[in-house]
Amino acid sequence: DYEEPINVSIRNNHFVGNVSSSVTNFNGYGILIEGNHSDNTISYGYGTQTVIKGNILRRPEDAAAAPRVGITGLGVS
């Protein structure tokens, strides 16, 4: 069985140098990702009520050949 995070806020953080994603919500419910600064993607999966707002996503010019997307998703939210 998987744990299901409920009502989690990820707010006002600086994410630098994460390899595959800065923040990933795979199956949480009522998740708020707000006001963060990141040099990589924010990703959501199969949870519901995921709110991603007011984040600054900026990849360095010298970054490796990575996808030029800020928010990625696996399923519905």
Beta strands, then each sheet from edge to edge (+ up, - down):
strand 1: 6-11
strand 2: 14-15
strand 3: 23-25
strand 4: 29-34
strand 5: 37-38
strand 6: 42-44
strand 7: 48-53
strand 8: 56-57
strand 9: 71-73
sheet 1: 1+ 4+ 7+
sheet 2: 2+ 5+ 8+
sheet 3: 3+ 6+ 9+
end
